[in-house]
Amino acid sequence: MQVPSMAEMMMNGETPDILFWVGCAGSFDQRAQKITKAFATILNKVGLKYAILGKEEACTGDPARRAGNEFLFQMMAYNNIQILNGYGIKKIVTTCPHCFNILKNEYPELGGTYEVIHHTTLLQQLINEGKIKMKEGGTFKGKRITYHDSCYLGRANGVYEAPRAVLEALDVELVEMKRCRSKGLCCGAGGAQMFKEEEKGTTRINLERTNEALELSPNVIAAACPFCNTMVTDGVKNSEKENEVAVLDIAEMIAASME
């Protein structure tokens, strides 16, 4: 894929309208790489001028801070802020709510102040502006979809409408789980839990959350976070429903349905 980097753009004397922050999952996780590619495909199709940092991008430090290693977080954050400020970045979009939350709310106190938006918000804007046009009778038309609210997108930042508006543009039957929006249940990966074994208990959170979704007999469980995607996918596999129920990021659904 042709994805411009900030360094290349600067060499050509250009500046992008938006920096796409890929994040660790989007860079290294095989499943999340598909989300990154889908989102980049959309940006290319609508002709938005964007760039990525490429090899200059490092982890935001979110897992380190959540796990209690403040020193490591600040080191990583300062390095990223120097690079972002060096390029004069003003606007950032990311497909990961963890990156979104920390860049938006926790980087300013360290000197990194940017306009940060989540990819679902950008997709909603592009649909509203008529830049994203859907195919007639798209892939998901009439399908039963339930959307899982990511903690860092929903409760932490109040982004509830954008992902749902994007899904509705696909002409789907949107069904809500009992625990949704501000009462949504974590997928089990937040707070650096993605990187450690869970404590002893009676139920794994991701199985409980996935079962809530499966009760609605959806064709697709939609997510907007690579961590949620992993946890819910594991839950679907545990219930042996992977042939009946797909777990997809909203960007993947739009990329598959665009003209």
FENGINOR-V61616 format. One record per residue. N is the residue number from 1. RES is the residue in one small letter. PSI is psi in degrees with one decimal (none if undefined). BURIAL is b if it has 9 or more other ideal C-beta (glycine too) atoms within 8 Angstrom, else e. Layout:
N_RES_PSI_BURIAL ; N_RES_PSI_BURIAL
This chain:
1_m_145.2_e ; 2_q_100.3_e ; 3_v_115.1_e ; 4_p_143.5_b ; 5_s_159.4_b ; 6_m_-41.4_b ; 7_a_-44.3_e ; 8_e_-44.4_b ; 9_m_-44.0_b ; 10_m_-38.9_b ; 11_m_-34.6_e ; 12_n_6.0_e ; 13_g_24.5_e ; 14_e_157.4_e ; 15_t_135.7_e ; 16_p_158.2_b ; 17_d_-28.8_e ; 18_i_142.9_b ; 19_l_127.0_b ; 20_f_109.5_b ; 21_w_112.2_b ; 22_v_-42.4_b ; 23_g_163.2_b ; 24_c_-47.0_e ; 25_a_-46.9_b ; 26_g_-21.9_b ; 27_s_-41.8_b ; 28_f_-26.4_e ; 29_d_125.8_b ; 30_q_-38.7_e ; 31_r_-45.0_b ; 32_a_-23.2_b ; 33_q_-31.7_b ; 34_k_-34.3_b ; 35_i_-44.6_b ; 36_t_-46.3_b ; 37_k_-41.5_b ; 38_a_-43.4_b ; 39_f_-40.8_b ; 40_a_-37.5_b ; 41_t_-43.6_b ; 42_i_-47.1_b ; 43_l_-39.8_b ; 44_n_-43.6_b ; 45_k_-40.2_e ; 46_v_-6.0_b ; 47_g_28.5_e ; 48_l_135.2_e ; 49_k_107.3_e ; 50_y_167.3_b ; 51_a_162.4_b ; 52_i_163.7_b ; 53_l_-22.9_b ; 54_g_-128.9_e ; 55_k_-14.6_e ; 56_e_-10.7_b ; 57_e_130.5_b ; 58_a_168.0_e ; 59_c_143.9_b ; 60_t_-19.1_b ; 61_g_4.8_b ; 62_d_-50.4_b ; 63_p_-36.3_b ; 64_a_-45.3_b ; 65_r_-41.4_b ; 66_r_-32.1_b ; 67_a_-3.6_b ; 68_g_5.8_e ; 69_n_80.7_e ; 70_e_-37.6_e ; 71_f_-47.7_e ; 72_l_-41.7_b ; 73_f_-49.5_b ; 74_q_-37.0_b ; 75_m_-47.5_b ; 76_m_-43.2_b ; 77_a_-45.5_b ; 78_y_-42.7_b ; 79_n_-46.5_b ; 80_n_-42.1_b ; 81_i_-40.1_b ; 82_q_-41.1_e ; 83_i_-46.8_b ; 84_l_-45.6_b ; 85_n_-33.8_b ; 86_g_-36.0_e ; 87_y_-5.0_b ; 88_g_37.2_e ; 89_i_133.9_b ; 90_k_-35.4_e ; 91_k_131.2_b ; 92_i_138.2_b ; 93_v_141.6_b ; 94_t_149.6_b ; 95_t_1.0_b ; 96_c_119.7_b ; 97_p_-26.9_b ; 98_h_-47.1_b ; 99_c_-44.2_b ; 100_f_-49.0_b ; 101_n_-45.0_b ; 102_i_-37.7_b ; 103_l_-38.3_b ; 104_k_-44.3_b ; 105_n_-22.7_b ; 106_e_-17.8_b ; 107_y_-32.6_b ; 108_p_-37.7_e ; 109_e_-13.9_e ; 110_l_7.7_b ; 111_g_13.3_e ; 112_g_93.8_b ; 113_t_116.8_e ; 114_y_161.7_b ; 115_e_115.3_e ; 116_v_127.7_b ; 117_i_152.4_b ; 118_h_153.3_b ; 119_h_-28.6_b ; 120_t_-34.6_b ; 121_t_-42.7_b ; 122_l_-40.8_b ; 123_l_-41.7_b ; 124_q_-43.3_b ; 125_q_-44.6_e ; 126_l_-34.5_b ; 127_i_-45.5_b ; 128_n_-35.8_e ; 129_e_-2.5_e ; 130_g_12.5_e ; 131_k_-29.8_e ; 132_i_119.4_b ; 133_k_136.1_e ; 134_m_149.1_b ; 135_k_149.4_e ; 136_e_134.6_e ; 137_g_53.8_e ; 138_g_175.5_b ; 139_t_-35.2_e ; 140_f_5.1_b ; 141_k_124.0_b ; 142_g_-2.0_e ; 143_k_149.8_b ; 144_r_119.5_b ; 145_i_135.0_b ; 146_t_141.3_b ; 147_y_130.4_b ; 148_h_122.3_b ; 149_d_121.8_b ; 150_s_139.0_b ; 151_c_-45.5_b ; 152_y_-18.0_b ; 153_l_-46.1_b ; 154_g_-85.6_b ; 155_r_-38.6_b ; 156_a_-29.6_b ; 157_n_2.0_b ; 158_g_22.9_e ; 159_v_93.9_b ; 160_y_-36.8_b ; 161_e_-41.0_e ; 162_a_-52.1_b ; 163_p_-36.2_b ; 164_r_-37.4_b ; 165_a_-39.0_b ; 166_v_-42.7_b ; 167_l_-39.6_b ; 168_e_-29.5_b ; 169_a_-18.4_b ; 170_l_-1.0_b ; 171_d_46.2_b ; 172_v_170.1_b ; 173_e_105.8_e ; 174_l_119.2_b ; 175_v_137.8_b ; 176_e_142.1_e ; 177_m_159.5_b ; 178_k_-46.7_e ; 179_r_100.6_e ; 180_c_175.0_b ; 181_r_-129.3_e ; 182_s_-13.0_e ; 183_k_15.0_e ; 184_g_156.1_b ; 185_l_137.3_b ; 186_c_148.1_b ; 187_c_-13.3_b ; 188_g_0.2_b ; 189_a_-8.3_b ; 190_g_168.0_b ; 191_g_35.1_e ; 192_a_10.0_b ; 193_q_-20.0_b ; 194_m_-29.2_b ; 195_f_12.3_e ; 196_k_165.2_e ; 197_e_146.5_e ; 198_e_157.3_b ; 199_e_164.5_e ; 200_k_142.4_e ; 201_g_-169.8_e ; 202_t_-31.0_e ; 203_t_143.3_e ; 204_r_135.0_e ; 205_i_-42.2_b ; 206_n_-30.4_b ; 207_l_-40.5_b ; 208_e_-44.1_b ; 209_r_-43.4_b ; 210_t_-39.4_b ; 211_n_-35.4_b ; 212_e_-38.9_b ; 213_a_-42.6_b ; 214_l_-27.0_b ; 215_e_-25.5_e ; 216_l_0.6_b ; 217_s_54.9_e ; 218_p_158.0_b ; 219_n_-33.4_b ; 220_v_136.4_b ; 221_i_116.6_b ; 222_a_139.0_b ; 223_a_167.7_b ; 224_a_30.7_b ; 225_c_131.2_b ; 226_p_-32.9_b ; 227_f_-47.0_b ; 228_c_-40.5_b ; 229_n_-45.9_b ; 230_t_-48.2_b ; 231_m_-42.7_b ; 232_v_-37.7_b ; 233_t_-43.9_b ; 234_d_-39.9_b ; 235_g_-41.2_b ; 236_v_-41.1_b ; 237_k_-39.0_b ; 238_n_-34.2_e ; 239_s_2.9_b ; 240_e_44.2_e ; 241_k_11.3_b ; 242_e_-20.6_e ; 243_n_-17.3_e ; 244_e_-32.0_e ; 245_v_122.7_b ; 246_a_146.2_e ; 247_v_113.0_b ; 248_l_147.1_b ; 249_d_150.1_b ; 250_i_-35.8_b ; 251_a_-38.1_b ; 252_e_-38.4_b ; 253_m_-39.0_b ; 254_i_-44.6_b ; 255_a_-35.7_b ; 256_a_-17.4_b ; 257_s_-4.1_b ; 258_m_151.6_b ; 259_e_none_e
